[in-house]
Amino acid sequence: MNALTISLEPIIELTDEKLFQLCQQNRDLRFERGAQGDITIMAPEGSDTGMRNLGLGSSLWNWNQRKNLGVAFGSSAGFILPNGAMRSPDVSWIKKERWEALTPEQQSKFAPICPDFVIELMSPSDSLSLTQAKMQEYQDNGARLGWLINRRDRQVEIYRIGQPVEILQSPDFLSGEEVLPEFVLDLALIW
């Protein structure tokens, strides 16, 4: 997926509400906003990546249906992080109590919350350094656990608060640890 980053500031102040409206008017594109206000416009993902993202999301969704501990989201959900960025992780999850603390209006747009758990599955055209920076941003804004899955190199980077990034080479499974109790992702779906 090719991405284009533009800066609209100071020409246009793109508030959270205006950004939401822009996204609603351009549903064939994916938008993210960086903490400095820069807008990244991304084309829809390729079919192969989309299939694998659905598998990731389905695995999390099924676990969450059994455990009922929170709310799971796919790649079209946007979140306003504490630093002002609006991000749309490929897969994410928020603990039930945190989600229910938001108003219905907040839940209906780009929720002002950082997910507890995020997954980014790299597309063939994604930049590793930009995706790593995004994962670090999630962690800096409160994500308790994050997985960056790099299919090309068969590598997974695990992001945890207060710990260095752990890199796994060709793992078969990933554990949700204490953030997602008893959640195990079979990476045969991804590799």
WOPEVEN-V538944 format. One record per backbone hydrogen bond with DSSP energy under -1.0 kcal/mol. NH is the residue of the N-H (numbers start at 0). CO is the residue of the C=O. E is the energy in kcal/mol with one decimal. If there is no record, write none. Layout:
# WOPEVEN-V538944
nh=NH co=CO e=E
nh=NH co=CO e=E
This chain:
# WOPEVEN-V538944
nh=3 co=40 e=-2.3
nh=5 co=38 e=-3.0
nh=11 co=7 e=-2.6
nh=14 co=12 e=-1.3
nh=18 co=14 e=-2.7
nh=19 co=15 e=-2.2
nh=20 co=16 e=-2.3
nh=21 co=17 e=-2.6
nh=22 co=18 e=-2.3
nh=23 co=19 e=-2.1
nh=24 co=20 e=-2.0
nh=28 co=25 e=-1.9
nh=29 co=41 e=-2.8
nh=31 co=39 e=-1.8
nh=32 co=85 e=-2.2
nh=33 co=37 e=-2.9
nh=36 co=33 e=-1.9
nh=38 co=5 e=-3.3
nh=39 co=31 e=-3.0
nh=40 co=3 e=-3.4
nh=41 co=29 e=-3.4
nh=42 co=1 e=-1.4
nh=49 co=45 e=-2.8
nh=50 co=46 e=-2.5
nh=51 co=47 e=-2.0
nh=52 co=48 e=-2.7
nh=53 co=49 e=-2.1
nh=54 co=50 e=-1.8
nh=55 co=51 e=-2.3
nh=56 co=52 e=-2.9
nh=57 co=53 e=-2.8
nh=58 co=54 e=-2.2
nh=59 co=55 e=-2.1
nh=60 co=56 e=-2.9
nh=61 co=57 e=-2.9
nh=62 co=58 e=-1.9
nh=63 co=59 e=-2.7
nh=64 co=60 e=-2.4
nh=65 co=61 e=-1.5
nh=66 co=62 e=-2.4
nh=67 co=63 e=-3.3
nh=70 co=93 e=-2.4
nh=72 co=91 e=-2.8
nh=76 co=73 e=-1.5
nh=78 co=86 e=-2.5
nh=79 co=110 e=-2.5
nh=80 co=84 e=-3.1
nh=83 co=80 e=-2.4
nh=85 co=32 e=-2.3
nh=86 co=78 e=-2.3
nh=90 co=118 e=-1.6
nh=91 co=72 e=-1.9
nh=92 co=116 e=-2.0
nh=93 co=70 e=-2.3
nh=95 co=68 e=-2.9
nh=98 co=94 e=-2.2
nh=99 co=95 e=-2.8
nh=101 co=98 e=-1.5
nh=106 co=102 e=-2.3
nh=107 co=103 e=-1.4
nh=110 co=108 e=-1.1
nh=112 co=110 e=-2.1
nh=115 co=92 e=-1.5
nh=116 co=92 e=-1.8
nh=117 co=144 e=-1.7
nh=118 co=90 e=-2.6
nh=119 co=146 e=-2.4
nh=121 co=148 e=-2.7
nh=125 co=122 e=-1.5
nh=130 co=126 e=-2.2
nh=131 co=127 e=-2.7
nh=132 co=128 e=-2.0
nh=133 co=129 e=-1.9
nh=134 co=130 e=-2.2
nh=135 co=131 e=-2.4
nh=136 co=132 e=-2.1
nh=137 co=133 e=-2.3
nh=138 co=134 e=-2.2
nh=139 co=135 e=-3.0
nh=140 co=136 e=-1.4
nh=141 co=138 e=-1.6
nh=142 co=137 e=-2.6
nh=143 co=115 e=-1.5
nh=144 co=115 e=-1.8
nh=145 co=158 e=-2.0
nh=146 co=117 e=-2.3
nh=147 co=156 e=-2.6
nh=148 co=119 e=-2.8
nh=149 co=154 e=-3.1
nh=154 co=149 e=-2.2
nh=155 co=167 e=-2.3
nh=156 co=147 e=-2.5
nh=157 co=165 e=-3.3
nh=158 co=145 e=-3.1
nh=162 co=159 e=-1.7
nh=165 co=157 e=-2.2
nh=167 co=155 e=-3.1
nh=169 co=153 e=-3.5
nh=173 co=184 e=-1.7
nh=175 co=182 e=-3.0
nh=179 co=175 e=-2.4
nh=182 co=179 e=-2.3
nh=184 co=173 e=-2.7
nh=186 co=171 e=-2.7
nh=188 co=185 e=-1.4
nh=189 co=186 e=-1.3
nh=190 co=186 e=-2.7
